[in-house]
Amino acid sequence: MRGAGHTPERVRQARRCILIAALLAALLVGTGCIASRSSPSQAWSGIAIDGDIAYVGTQSGEVLLLNLARNGLVERAFSVPEGGRTDAFPGFYATPALADGVIYAGGFRGFVFALDAETLTQRQPPFEIQGATLSKSIVGGVVPADGRLVFGAAEGAAEGRLYVLDTELREQCTYPQRGAAATGSIWSTPTVVDGIAYFGDLSHNLHAVDIATCESVWPTPANLAGGVVAPPLYHEGRLYVGAFSEAFYEVDATTGAVTELLVADNWFWAKAATDGDRVYAPSIDGRLYAIEIGSRRHVWTYPAEGEIGPILSSPVVAGGLVVVGSDDENLVAVDAAGGFRVWDQRVGDKVRAPLAVDGSTVYVHSLDRRVRAYDLDSRTLLWERDLEEGR
């Protein structure tokens, strides 16, 4: 089922080419036409919330501790050590992860850092992935699970591996194993459920790997006919994920069997969201698709006519609303049942970081390096913080 194509095909193709070029330039991975990976970029870390404290990564290679009770005041900052390196952009693309008083963050240069959650000082030296100096990178997030740290990486322009470390940043195993041929580059954050890591690569495959052994649990990876950047959404034994094939899929988590649910007019980049009854899938075509889980029926598309800006930000579901940000610099709250706009707020720049929600408050990190807090009940901006000046 293809999404409504209200924009002329040649216009959509032109927009798609421009956006793809921009995304590749922003990620600076394997394009062959980027002179230096130390060039300015547009990293888009999400926000990890722990009570009144939040953590966010920045374009300039920092992890910041924000005091939410003081309108996002920056109280601590960790900066990636230069160490004389000028060969790679130091920014953080993925949301930092918190576990047992430690913040774990993977930097674009290919290092994983373990920081004390209160002081943001390093607990031990960082772990460095293997690979070519100028093209290895970590784009997705580090996932703490079962006393391990799990993340995907690009070891070169077209090669990647899943890494499993212990909490002291010592390598336990990789998938594929050392000496075996690598997968495609991995930009996605793994989804770990019951000791199994589910993740995609740019060679069109979705993998299921036991994090205790780093062995595949499926006979073969699931082929999704396009690169997979979105983290899979897991719900009751099924995975929901879109790909660069412009299709959105349901995948059996036990067998890897694939069912195509719908085809959009552009890539799927961001992780879908669910309220338990429906899956809400955002696409770069500028539309949000709602799919009923039981029947696999496509029940609505927002907007029903036309499109908003490309959606690279993962939405959140709260209070009967699906909240989504996009490249049109707006935050939109959509009625989850009917698929119509309830309210929207002008953000001021593109929203590509995943949204975060805590109770009735939604947090947005936009490309202007500001964090904003919106109240879903009053439909108002509570506060905003410039991360460059809010120290």
Secondary structure, 3 states (H helix, E strand, C coil): CECCCCCCHHHHHHHHHHHHHHHHHHHCCCCCCCCCCCCCCCCCCCEEEECCEEEEECCCCEEEEEEHHHCCEEEEEEECCCCCCCCCCCCCCCCCEEECCEEEEECCCCEEEEEECCCCCECCCCEECCCCCCCCECCCCCEEECCEEEEEEECCCCCEEEEEEECCCCEEEEECCCCCCCECCCCCCCEEECCEEEEECCCCEEEEEECCCCEECCCCCEECCCCCCCCCEEECCEEEEECCCCEEEEEECCCCCEEEEEECCCCCCCCCEECCCEEEEECCCCCEEEEECCCCCEEEEECCCCCCCCCCCCCEEECCEEEEECCCCEEEEEECCCCCEEEEEECCCCCCCCCEEECCEEEEECCCCEEEEEECCCCEEEEEEECCCCC
